[in-house]
Amino acid sequence: MKDAQESWFDTCARILTDPQNQRVWSIIISLFGDLAQRPGDRLSGSALSRIIMPMGIKPEAIRVALHRLRKDGWIDSARSGRASEHFLTGFGRARSAEVTPRIYTRAPDTPADWHLLIAEDGPGQSALDEMLLTAEYFSLARNVALGAGAAPETAAELMTFDVRAYAVPDWVRARACPEDLAENCRSLIDALERAATLLPPEGQITPVQTATLRMLIVHRWRRVVLRQPDLPAEFFPPDWPGPACRAAVFRLLDRLPRPALDALDAE
């Protein structure tokens, strides 16, 4: 029976592994954001390794990634007896919390009110560039951005308008939904559907296997959803696969409920 379990799990892990993003530090952030984001949540070094190594990542690469994340202020570590435990810092929890709603929202609430910001070269462009670093703004051109809600009062260097979309040309749809993003959606949908056919009943999936598969799904979904702007439906082409991808992600996550952290060290 164990061989059969390992066979389905190895196949699922291979199918769900992101073919384009094997940055170990980013994978670890996806894992902590999904399983251990609350204050006091900790993952042992051994559990961390057992969860991540099925991706083909070696322990040395995990240690290097943890060192980088500690240096960058994302993660801290402590000894617990002879073992190490790792946890998000306050900075790491705050950064994770910023994107959690975008990752885990099943039905995004599209704002009804919008504003447009237009910048001139110089201080205005610098101010606009800073705003474009946030998820609230979508770049229509180098010096034009669309944002939800009322225009900010701090945008003194920028020309602002309250706007409503009367017509959305194809070049705007192409900017909102570039072909590589659509292809990532389609590829993820295919991987999720293939993996779903292989999953055994819930009671036959171990906590570590569950954690690994959830991490792979969330990590790959992050690459899609954090690039997908929260815009009204008319901004998307008719064949945009984003909603189908979101639905497929949550169908599979629902079959893989989050395991308790203490269960990850009990195997």
Long-range contacts (C-beta under 8 A, 24 or more apart in sequence): 5-200, 5-204, 8-198, 8-199, 8-200, 9-54, 9-209, 9-212, 9-213, 10-54, 11-198, 12-195, 12-198, 12-199, 12-213, 13-54, 13-55, 13-212, 13-213, 13-216, 15-191, 15-194, 15-195, 15-198, 16-191, 16-192, 16-195, 16-213, 16-216, 16-217, 16-220, 17-55, 17-56, 17-216, 18-216, 18-219, 18-220, 18-223, 19-187, 20-184, 20-223, 21-219, 21-220, 21-223, 22-55, 22-57, 23-65, 24-52, 24-57, 24-61, 24-62, 24-64, 24-65, 25-65, 25-68, 25-69, 26-219, 27-52, 27-55, 27-57, 27-65, 27-215, 27-219, 28-52, 28-62, 28-65, 28-66, 28-69, 28-75, 29-69, 29-74, 29-92, 29-96, 30-215, 30-218, 30-219, 30-222, 31-211, 31-215, 31-219, 32-75, 32-86, 32-87, 32-88, 32-92, 32-96, 33-96, 33-99, 33-100, 33-103, 33-218, 34-214, 34-215, 34-218, 34-258, 35-211, 35-214, 35-215, 35-258, 35-259, 35-261, 36-87, 36-88, 36-261, 37-88, 37-93, 37-96, 37-97, 37-100, 38-93, 39-93, 40-87, 41-87, 41-88, 41-261, 42-78, 42-80, 42-85, 42-86, 42-87, 42-261, 43-85, 43-86, 43-87, 43-261, 43-264, 44-80, 44-83, 44-84, 44-85, 44-86, 44-264, 44-265, 45-83, 45-84, 45-85, 45-86, 46-83, 46-265, 47-208, 47-211, 47-261, 47-264, 47-265, 48-86, 50-208, 50-264, 50-267, 51-208, 51-211, 51-212, 51-215, 51-264, 52-212, 52-215, 54-212, 55-212, 55-216, 98-135, 99-135, 99-222, 99-226, 102-135, 102-225, 102-226, 102-230, 103-218, 103-221, 103-222, 103-225, 103-226, 106-246, 106-250, 108-230, 110-230, 110-231, 110-232, 110-233, 111-148, 111-149, 111-230, 113-148, 113-149, 113-150, 113-162, 114-146, 114-147, 114-148, 114-149, 114-162, 114-163, 114-164, 114-165, 115-146, 115-147, 115-148, 115-149, 115-150, 115-151, 115-160, 115-161, 115-162, 115-163, 116-140, 116-144, 116-145, 116-146, 116-147, 116-160, 116-161, 116-163, 117-144, 117-145, 117-146, 117-147, 117-151, 117-155, 117-158, 117-159, 117-160, 118-143, 118-144, 118-158, 118-159, 118-160, 118-161, 119-143, 119-144, 119-157, 119-158, 119-159, 120-157, 123-157, 124-157, 124-158, 127-155, 127-157, 127-158, 128-158, 131-155, 135-226, 135-230, 138-176, 138-229, 138-231, 139-175, 140-172, 140-175, 146-231, 148-230, 165-232, 165-234, 165-235, 168-234, 168-235, 170-237, 172-235, 173-235, 173-236, 173-237, 176-229, 176-231, 176-235, 176-236, 177-228, 177-236, 177-237, 177-240, 177-242, 181-224, 181-227, 181-228, 182-239, 182-240, 182-241, 184-223, 184-224, 185-224, 185-240, 185-241, 185-242, 185-244, 185-245, 186-241, 186-245, 188-220, 188-221, 188-224, 188-245, 188-248, 188-249, 189-241, 189-244, 189-245, 189-248, 191-220, 192-217, 192-248, 192-249, 192-251, 192-252, 193-248, 195-252, 196-251, 196-252, 196-255, 199-252, 199-255, 199-256, 202-255, 202-257, 205-256, 206-267, 207-259, 207-260, 207-263, 207-264, 207-266, 207-267, 208-259, 208-264, 208-267, 210-256, 210-257, 210-258, 210-259, 211-259, 211-264, 213-252, 213-256, 214-253, 214-256, 214-258, 217-249, 217-252, 217-253, 217-256, 218-253, 221-245, 221-249
